[in-house]
Amino acid sequence: MPVPIVMPQPGIPSPAVAAPDVQASNDSTPGTAQHAASTKAPSRSPSPTRDDVATTSVAWRIHTLPLYARLTEVLFEGEDNSLPSQTTGCIGFLKLDGYSARDTTENMCCLIKFLQDHTWEMQVVSTFVDTMRTKSHWPTKLASASPEEHAKYVWSMMEGLLGIFAYNDYLKPVSPRTVHDIVPRIFSELPLTTASRFLRIPRPVIKPRRFSFSVRDLLDEEFMIEPTSNLADHLKMNGNAIRMYVLDAAAVKFLMAYHKNRVAKAIGMANLGNEVLQSYAVLTQIEFQENFKLPIQLGMFKPDPDNTRRTGFDDLVVITGVIRLFHNHPDFDPQPHLLAERVRLIEAALATRRHWYRRLRRDIHKRKKEEPWLFWGAVLAFLFGICTVIQTITSVWSLVLATA
């Protein structure tokens, strides 16, 4: 009998796999063949290479998709969450540095649970490292490394979990003993007292009740606005510049969900996203009259026209709408807490620059630089006026003495 031919079904691709060797047994019927069944389990797909990470290839995205889904579920409370680019970028950076993405994700989940299960005083970095060194997913790269290298790996994971870039400056000269100790290093606490120019007794420091200055107030006093992508540097004074966290659609989404970040809640930073949005509500409160032209020019807002075409939502409307939502919502506190010391320092600098003598000196210097001819003409006119007054007084006294 002829052997029936089974045609592949349309629409279902037939993989081009080499057919196994077929050996007919002695008791097989003519015209048939006995195929050996393959019992070997499919091998695990190889880990993506560094080139895949650098180019964000399809292999890298497929490899990290279940990892990101698991980490999102552990890191955030509630539903409809997604990992911010700061977290995924941290995992990619560690992969380029020789750490497995799968192991890093597992270690991040363990770190989240460790922080939730321990109070601030017990969130000791060395304790977490000692617990994890016996785990199979702890990096083999650190098998013979020093305790400082293990701690460095932990702080690198914390960067991704908190969405904060490059806080290495806050780890010097010695890294904090506990994870919570990084918070007062980044956001300085208010001092108990401050010196007064009028009273010999130091006066107590009162926490600012709200954000009180706009971006135009800062520019009027000749402060410079320095945009930054590092959330930890928002409202930080750097000489004559004040750093501002850049807002785009992704950054606003990241800040909206910051109070649901379990790591931020465990170490006392959950209110940071709300405080940044509250500060922007005051910084840009009158800019809607000019369609937020000034914040865009200064680099504080970064709307993406391509994103508007892809999603159908205007980025600027999304950014400003979320700021108003948080500012008007009764559940979100408008008072600065983590940023209180930075607000106090900026308010003190504004008060100093608004003093009449400082303002007079600044206006004179500005006029001399921008309109030198008019400035020196005014100086000469002032000198001639003084000479005229002196000459008049001399003439009057001469008449008085002559008639005496």
Secondary structure, DSSP 8 states (H G I E B T S, - for coil): ---------TTS-------------TT--TT------------------HHHHHHT-HHHHHHHHHHHHHHHHHHBSSSS----HHHHHHHHHHHHTT--HHHHHHHHHHHHHHHHHS-GGG-BHHHHHHHHTTSTTS-GGGTT--HHHHHHHHHHHHHHHHT----GGGG-SS--SBSTTHHHHHS----SEE--SS-SS-EE----SS----HHHHHHTT-EEEEES-GGGTT-EETTEEEEE-B-HHHHHHHHTGGGBHHHHHHT-TTHHHHHHHHHHHHTTTGGGGTTHHHHHHTSB---HHHHHHHSS-HHHHHHHHHHHHHH-TTS--S-STTHHHHHHHHHHHHHHTSHHHHHHHHHHHHHHH-HHHHHHHHHHHHHHHHHHHHHHHHHHHHHHHH-
